[in-house]
Amino acid sequence: MTKRVLLAAAGVLSLGGGVWLALGPPRITLVNAGLRIEYPWSQGIGAGLATIGLGLAAAAVPARWRWARIALAVLALAAAGVAVDRLAYRLEADDRGLVSRSWMGPTVVPWAEVTRVQSGPEVVVVWGKDDAQVRVDTSHFEPQQRATLDRTIARRVREGARRAQ
C-alpha cells in the first residue's frame, strides 16, 4: 500500500471515531440550588481526533487537487474550534447569577440584573443590564435537560427580582 492510502485510511478512521465521540448532549449536574452544564471531556477529545483525521486526509490528497486540501483544512480548523469549545464550555446557574465560561472568557449576568429571557426552540438567551447576555445553545439537549434549565432560570429570576425590591 502506498503512503497516501495509509494516510487516507488513518484519517477516515480518526475522523469517524472522533465524530462518534464528539456527539451527544452535555452533562447537567444539579449543585445545591443551582446547576452546572458542561460537555464530557470525551467530546472535546473526540472533536480533536476528528481534527487530526481531517488533517491526515488533507495530507493524503494529491497536490494537484488544491481545492480539496483547502476544503479539508478549513473543516479541520472548524473541528479544532469545536474541540476547544467543548473542553472550555461551562454554564453555571448559582447564587451569583448565570455564568457562562467559554474559550473567550466568562460572561456573568446576576439574577437581580436580568432584564429579559428569550426562550426559543434551540436557544435560551438571558439578557442583563448594559446588553450583557448569556446564550445557551440547547439544540443538543435532551428534553428533560431543557426542562431543568428552564425551571432553574425561571426560579432564579423570580428570586433575583424579589431581592432587588
Backbone as CSV, one residue per row, in Angstrom:
resi,resn,N_x,N_y,N_z,CA_x,CA_y,CA_z,C_x,C_y,C_z
1,MET,0.837,-1.181,0.000,0.000,0.000,0.000,0.881,1.243,0.000
2,THR,0.370,2.260,-0.611,1.140,3.495,-0.674,0.935,4.311,0.586
3,LYS,1.835,5.239,0.779,1.763,6.138,1.934,0.466,6.943,1.913
4,ARG,0.052,7.347,0.734,-1.174,8.150,0.594,-2.411,7.360,1.040
5,VAL,-2.473,6.093,0.693,-3.611,5.251,1.076,-3.623,5.053,2.592
6,LEU,-2.457,4.829,3.186,-2.385,4.678,4.648,-2.803,5.959,5.363
7,LEU,-2.357,7.107,4.855,-2.764,8.387,5.446,-4.275,8.575,5.352
8,ALA,-4.825,8.279,4.191,-6.271,8.431,3.998,-7.045,7.496,4.925
9,ALA,-6.596,6.249,5.040,-7.284,5.286,5.913,-7.212,5.725,7.370
10,ALA,-6.027,6.155,7.802,-5.890,6.633,9.179,-6.753,7.872,9.407
11,GLY,-6.813,8.747,8.409,-7.643,9.943,8.526,-9.114,9.622,8.645
12,VAL,-9.587,8.695,7.814,-11.003,8.321,7.847,-11.348,7.646,9.175
13,LEU,-10.486,6.759,9.656,-10.740,6.098,10.947,-10.747,7.101,12.093
14,SER,-9.780,8.010,12.095,-9.715,9.020,13.142,-10.917,9.955,13.077
15,LEU,-11.299,10.350,11.875,-12.463,11.221,11.708,-13.732,10.526,12.186
16,GLY,-13.939,9.290,11.772,-15.139,8.561,12.177,-15.224,8.354,13.676
17,GLY,-14.113,7.916,14.270,-14.100,7.727,15.728,-14.260,9.032,16.474
18,GLY,-13.640,10.084,15.965,-13.745,11.395,16.613,-15.154,11.943,16.580
19,VAL,-15.798,11.836,15.429,-17.186,12.320,15.322,-18.086,11.519,16.249
20,TRP,-17.883,10.207,16.316,-18.700,9.366,17.197,-18.540,9.799,18.660
21,LEU,-17.298,10.093,19.071,-17.061,10.537,20.450,-17.579,11.946,20.723
22,ALA,-17.531,12.817,19.715,-17.852,14.232,19.910,-19.351,14.509,20.002
23,LEU,-20.168,13.590,19.536,-21.610,13.833,19.528,-22.242,13.480,20.871
24,GLY,-23.367,14.108,21.141,-24.121,13.793,22.349,-24.462,15.032,23.138
25,PRO,-25.353,14.872,24.090,-25.779,16.018,24.889,-24.729,16.375,25.948
26,PRO,-24.819,17.592,26.453,-23.927,17.963,27.553,-24.361,17.258,28.833
27,ARG,-23.538,17.391,29.841,-23.840,16.797,31.152,-24.373,17.918,32.049
28,ILE,-25.519,17.656,32.682,-26.090,18.614,33.636,-25.944,18.031,35.026
29,THR,-25.330,18.817,35.908,-25.143,18.403,37.290,-25.913,19.372,38.182
30,LEU,-26.802,18.846,38.999,-27.520,19.691,39.953,-26.619,19.913,41.156
31,VAL,-26.378,21.185,41.472,-25.487,21.557,42.564,-26.273,22.426,43.530
32,ASN,-26.522,21.908,44.749,-27.317,22.632,45.746,-28.591,23.153,45.099
33,ALA,-28.767,24.476,45.013,-29.984,25.034,44.434,-29.748,25.530,43.014
34,GLY,-28.671,25.114,42.396,-28.357,25.548,41.036,-28.018,24.375,40.152
35,LEU,-27.379,24.679,39.049,-26.964,23.619,38.145,-25.689,24.014,37.409
36,ARG,-25.021,23.009,36.875,-23.822,23.215,36.063,-23.986,22.374,34.801
37,ILE,-23.712,22.999,33.672,-23.791,22.311,32.393,-22.397,22.355,31.770
38,GLU,-21.912,21.191,31.381,-20.617,21.111,30.714,-20.616,19.879,29.824
39,TYR,-19.735,19.888,28.845,-19.613,18.734,27.970,-18.614,17.762,28.567
40,PRO,-18.862,16.464,28.444,-17.873,15.494,28.915,-16.557,15.693,28.168
41,TRP,-15.438,15.477,28.847,-14.125,15.678,28.224,-13.956,14.811,26.986
42,SER,-14.655,13.665,26.952,-14.535,12.769,25.799,-15.047,13.429,24.515
43,GLN,-16.008,14.350,24.632,-16.497,15.034,23.439,-15.437,15.983,22.884
44,GLY,-14.708,16.667,23.746,-13.625,17.533,23.289,-12.503,16.735,22.653
45,ILE,-12.167,15.601,23.276,-11.123,14.729,22.718,-11.584,14.170,21.368
46,GLY,-12.863,13.814,21.273,-13.400,13.307,20.009,-13.300,14.332,18.883
47,ALA,-13.632,15.582,19.191,-13.505,16.634,18.179,-12.035,16.838,17.805
48,GLY,-11.135,16.662,18.778,-9.705,16.730,18.480,-9.271,15.606,17.554
49,LEU,-9.787,14.400,17.788,-9.491,13.278,16.887,-10.019,13.531,15.480
50,ALA,-11.196,14.140,15.397,-11.749,14.482,14.088,-10.850,15.501,13.384
51,THR,-10.297,16.436,14.144,-9.365,17.414,13.584,-8.142,16.713,12.997
52,ILE,-7.590,15.778,13.751,-6.422,15.022,13.277,-6.785,14.228,12.026
53,GLY,-7.952,13.600,12.037,-8.391,12.830,10.878,-8.523,13.688,9.632
54,LEU,-9.084,14.874,9.791,-9.206,15.767,8.643,-7.839,16.230,8.157
55,GLY,-6.911,16.453,9.082,-5.551,16.832,8.707,-4.847,15.721,7.945
56,LEU,-5.007,14.485,8.410,-4.415,13.350,7.708,-5.027,13.174,6.320
57,ALA,-6.335,13.358,6.230,-6.994,13.251,4.929,-6.497,14.341,3.985
58,ALA,-6.291,15.549,4.507,-5.767,16.635,3.676,-4.366,16.303,3.175
59,ALA,-3.565,15.681,4.030,-2.207,15.306,3.626,-2.223,14.194,2.574
60,ALA,-3.261,13.381,2.565,-3.345,12.273,1.616,-3.818,12.708,0.233
61,VAL,-4.446,13.868,0.150,-4.976,14.341,-1.130,-3.818,14.758,-2.040
62,PRO,-3.858,14.361,-3.302,-2.788,14.766,-4.229,-2.667,16.290,-4.329
63,ALA,-1.437,16.770,-4.539,-1.168,18.209,-4.585,-1.948,18.908,-5.693
64,ARG,-2.254,18.214,-6.761,-2.962,18.861,-7.867,-4.422,19.160,-7.522
65,TRP,-4.930,18.555,-6.470,-6.291,18.833,-6.001,-6.250,19.833,-4.858
66,ARG,-5.710,20.975,-5.126,-5.525,22.005,-4.100,-6.837,22.388,-3.417
67,TRP,-7.908,22.487,-4.184,-9.199,22.873,-3.625,-9.653,21.883,-2.556
68,ALA,-9.389,20.598,-2.747,-9.785,19.583,-1.760,-8.947,19.726,-0.490
69,ARG,-7.661,19.995,-0.662,-6.809,20.212,0.514,-7.278,21.420,1.317
70,ILE,-7.605,22.487,0.615,-8.066,23.699,1.298,-9.384,23.428,2.026
71,ALA,-10.303,22.738,1.371,-11.589,22.419,2.000,-11.389,21.568,3.258
72,LEU,-10.530,20.562,3.183,-10.264,19.713,4.349,-9.571,20.494,5.461
73,ALA,-8.691,21.415,5.095,-8.017,22.239,6.108,-9.015,23.156,6.815
74,VAL,-9.951,23.719,6.056,-10.982,24.571,6.668,-11.856,23.737,7.611
75,LEU,-12.228,22.541,7.185,-13.007,21.660,8.059,-12.217,21.277,9.314
76,ALA,-10.911,21.071,9.165,-10.073,20.747,10.323,-10.036,21.915,11.302
77,LEU,-9.957,23.135,10.791,-9.990,24.309,11.677,-11.325,24.411,12.412
78,ALA,-12.415,24.130,11.714,-13.733,24.147,12.357,-13.825,23.075,13.435
79,ALA,-13.307,21.892,13.161,-13.322,20.808,14.160,-12.461,21.174,15.358
80,ALA,-11.335,21.846,15.112,-10.486,22.295,16.228,-11.238,23.307,17.093
81,GLY,-12.007,24.178,16.446,-12.823,25.136,17.203,-13.859,24.439,18.063
82,VAL,-14.486,23.402,17.528,-15.457,22.626,18.304,-14.761,21.953,19.485
83,ALA,-13.559,21.417,19.257,-12.816,20.751,20.333,-12.524,21.718,21.469
84,VAL,-12.032,22.898,21.137,-11.709,23.898,22.157,-12.980,24.323,22.890
85,ASP,-14.065,24.527,22.136,-15.323,24.929,22.753,-15.842,23.867,23.711
86,ARG,-15.809,22.603,23.311,-16.309,21.523,24.176,-15.474,21.390,25.449
87,LEU,-14.179,21.605,25.337,-13.315,21.472,26.516,-13.430,22.671,27.457
88,ALA,-13.702,23.858,26.919,-13.715,25.072,27.748,-15.101,25.438,28.272
89,TYR,-16.169,24.992,27.629,-17.521,25.451,27.948,-17.990,24.974,29.322
90,ARG,-18.575,25.902,30.050,-19.263,25.570,31.302,-20.304,26.658,31.555
91,LEU,-21.481,26.249,31.961,-22.544,27.172,32.322,-22.967,26.833,33.736
92,GLU,-23.011,27.847,34.593,-23.432,27.632,35.972,-24.544,28.597,36.323
93,ALA,-25.571,28.074,36.950,-26.662,28.883,37.480,-26.624,28.687,38.988
94,ASP,-26.097,29.687,39.690,-25.978,29.591,41.144,-26.396,30.915,41.775
95,ASP,-26.017,31.145,43.022,-26.427,32.362,43.723,-25.914,33.633,43.059
96,ARG,-24.751,33.572,42.412,-24.175,34.760,41.762,-24.999,35.217,40.575
97,GLY,-25.509,34.281,39.827,-26.240,34.578,38.603,-25.999,33.478,37.596
98,LEU,-26.176,33.809,36.345,-25.906,32.873,35.270,-24.507,33.178,34.750
99,VAL,-23.621,32.207,34.854,-22.222,32.387,34.479,-21.904,31.427,33.341
100,SER,-21.496,31.993,32.208,-21.117,31.194,31.053,-19.627,31.353,30.829
101,ARG,-18.922,30.241,30.754,-17.475,30.273,30.502,-17.210,29.586,29.170
102,SER,-16.452,30.266,28.326,-16.033,29.680,27.055,-14.565,30.007,26.854
103,TRP,-14.027,29.636,25.713,-12.622,29.908,25.444,-12.364,31.403,25.331
104,MET,-13.405,32.210,25.130,-13.235,33.657,25.039,-13.344,34.334,26.398
105,GLY,-13.615,33.589,27.454,-13.715,34.158,28.784,-15.117,34.019,29.349
106,PRO,-15.297,34.446,30.592,-16.608,34.294,31.240,-17.550,35.468,30.954
107,THR,-18.844,35.183,30.991,-19.891,36.195,30.938,-20.805,35.931,32.121
108,VAL,-21.064,36.972,32.910,-21.886,36.822,34.108,-23.079,37.767,34.009
109,VAL,-24.271,37.235,34.251,-25.477,38.041,34.361,-26.071,37.748,35.742
110,PRO,-25.912,38.692,36.707,-26.508,38.481,38.035,-28.033,38.404,37.931
111,TRP,-28.634,37.583,38.764,-30.084,37.374,38.696,-30.860,38.668,38.904
112,ALA,-30.392,39.533,39.778,-31.108,40.785,40.045,-31.050,41.743,38.853
113,GLU,-30.126,41.514,37.922,-29.973,42.405,36.771,-30.571,41.844,35.483
114,VAL,-31.261,40.715,35.556,-31.867,40.123,34.358,-33.013,41.016,33.893
115,THR,-32.941,41.451,32.632,-33.992,42.301,32.074,-35.013,41.507,31.275
116,ARG,-34.558,40.429,30.636,-35.494,39.564,29.912,-34.836,38.221,29.609
117,VAL,-35.701,37.248,29.343,-35.252,35.912,28.970,-35.997,35.543,27.691
118,GLN,-35.237,35.207,26.659,-35.833,34.762,25.402,-35.601,33.258,25.292
119,SER,-36.677,32.537,25.081,-36.581,31.083,25.013,-37.108,30.611,23.672
120,GLY,-36.205,30.156,22.825,-36.581,29.613,21.520,-36.447,28.104,21.532
121,PRO,-36.740,27.467,20.405,-36.682,26.012,20.367,-35.265,25.448,20.532
122,GLU,-34.225,26.207,20.146,-32.866,25.684,20.228,-31.913,26.603,20.971
123,VAL,-32.413,27.671,21.575,-31.539,28.595,22.289,-32.321,29.306,23.388
124,VAL,-31.629,29.583,24.485,-32.166,30.411,25.561,-31.182,31.564,25.713
125,VAL,-31.706,32.786,25.699,-30.863,33.970,25.861,-31.331,34.711,27.104
126,VAL,-30.403,34.917,28.037,-30.695,35.666,29.258,-29.985,37.008,29.135
127,TRP,-30.768,38.082,29.162,-30.236,39.435,28.991,-30.092,40.110,30.348
128,GLY,-28.989,40.798,30.538,-28.759,41.595,31.729,-28.686,43.059,31.355
129,LYS,-28.360,43.907,32.329,-28.246,45.329,32.017,-27.002,45.556,31.154
130,ASP,-26.968,46.682,30.468,-25.890,47.030,29.542,-25.764,46.011,28.420
131,ASP,-26.864,45.383,28.046,-26.923,44.404,26.956,-26.006,43.203,27.141
132,ALA,-25.595,42.912,28.366,-24.855,41.663,28.621,-25.827,40.514,28.379
133,GLN,-25.328,39.451,27.791,-26.206,38.326,27.528,-25.450,37.012,27.618
134,VAL,-26.190,36.006,28.036,-25.679,34.642,28.040,-26.582,33.852,27.111
135,ARG,-25.983,33.288,26.061,-26.710,32.462,25.093,-26.417,30.992,25.398
136,VAL,-27.464,30.231,25.546,-27.322,28.803,25.814,-27.897,28.041,24.623
137,ASP,-27.020,27.376,23.880,-27.443,26.553,22.750,-28.001,25.254,23.310
138,THR,-29.297,25.063,23.140,-29.951,23.876,23.693,-30.290,22.850,22.616
139,SER,-29.722,23.006,21.431,-30.062,22.104,20.332,-29.616,20.667,20.596
140,HIS,-28.604,20.465,21.443,-28.121,19.111,21.747,-28.697,18.569,23.055
141,PHE,-29.545,19.352,23.718,-30.095,18.936,24.997,-31.180,17.880,24.795
142,GLU,-31.272,16.994,25.765,-32.412,16.083,25.826,-33.577,16.867,26.433
143,PRO,-34.824,16.465,26.175,-35.971,17.240,26.661,-35.956,17.501,28.170
144,GLN,-35.587,16.510,28.980,-35.585,16.730,30.430,-34.468,17.691,30.838
145,GLN,-33.357,17.733,30.086,-32.294,18.687,30.379,-32.777,20.110,30.103
146,ARG,-33.479,20.282,29.004,-34.010,21.611,28.664,-35.023,22.054,29.715
147,ALA,-35.879,21.148,30.161,-36.871,21.495,31.176,-36.194,21.881,32.488
148,THR,-35.146,21.174,32.865,-34.401,21.504,34.089,-33.791,22.891,33.987
149,LEU,-33.197,23.207,32.849,-32.611,24.534,32.652,-33.676,25.622,32.724
150,ASP,-34.789,25.434,32.034,-35.863,26.427,32.041,-36.406,26.665,33.445
151,ARG,-36.625,25.594,34.203,-37.148,25.741,35.573,-36.146,26.475,36.463
152,THR,-34.863,26.151,36.333,-33.844,26.786,37.160,-33.756,28.273,36.855
153,ILE,-33.750,28.624,35.584,-33.664,30.049,35.218,-34.895,30.793,35.710
154,ALA,-36.081,30.232,35.516,-37.315,30.893,35.961,-37.304,31.111,37.473
155,ARG,-36.906,30.089,38.227,-36.876,30.214,39.680,-35.864,31.265,40.120
156,ARG,-34.673,31.240,39.541,-33.626,32.186,39.919,-33.970,33.624,39.541
157,VAL,-34.626,33.824,38.401,-35.032,35.175,38.008,-36.077,35.709,38.980
158,ARG,-37.046,34.873,39.382,-38.046,35.304,40.371,-37.386,35.675,41.692
159,GLU,-36.454,34.842,42.155,-35.753,35.127,43.411,-34.922,36.400,43.300
160,GLY,-34.274,36.614,42.168,-33.468,37.817,41.971,-34.307,39.068,41.942
161,ALA,-35.501,38.980,41.355,-36.400,40.131,41.315,-36.900,40.478,42.717
162,ARG,-37.159,39.442,43.544,-37.593,39.701,44.925,-36.488,40.362,45.730
163,ARG,-35.254,39.921,45.550,-34.122,40.511,46.273,-33.861,41.942,45.859
164,ALA,-34.112,42.269,44.611,-33.838,43.599,44.093,-34.838,44.622,44.621
165,GLN,-36.018,44.148,45.046,-37.047,45.089,45.515,-36.787,45.587,46.903
